[in-house]
């Protein structure tokens, strides 16, 4: 079972698809590292210090009826911690159509910067930002990842 021939040789050269996967993976790792670096050391602790909020396309908390509606194809989740310097926001659009999504209203005014979308082959331009209550168009069948900061922290 120790063979040194074509049966076990691996071709490590990357085609275009593999290159794109590598680029996307590196971007996701940078986003994760940036997010965790701006959280308290106890993140993700349970209880009052960490949070996870679900919103509808109008930027309002999801209702029980919306959760149960099989036609509901878009959800937004905001997560972070009370001691953190920024939040993460993920919009999942399971619809085949582009959808306008209102950025969630938070206790404090926030700015949302697009960091990555699975609809993009290339990274989004830096500086695409929306404030709480403004509307962003999220491409169909995609996941969009935003970085969120309080406007008073900028």
URSULBEL-V425530 format. One line per field, one symbol per residue. phi: phi as a letter, one per 20 degrees, with the letter a starting at -180 (. if undefined). psi: psi as a letter, one per 30 degrees, with the letter a starting at -180 (. if undefined). Layout:
BEGIN
phi=???
psi=???
END
This chain:
BEGIN
phi=.dddbgfdfdeefdeffffffffffffffffffffffddffefefenfedbbddcefemdgfeffffeffefdccccdbrbgeeebddccdddeefefcecefgedfdgcdddfdacffeedffffnfccdgneddedgflbcddddccfffef
psi=gjkiafefkkjgkkaeeeeeeeeeeeeeeeeeeeeefgllffkillbfflljkklafgglkkleeeefjffjgklkkklaleflfllkkkkjjglfkkkkkkkkklekklkkkkekkffkelklkkfjlllkflkkkklkhlkkklkklkfff.
END
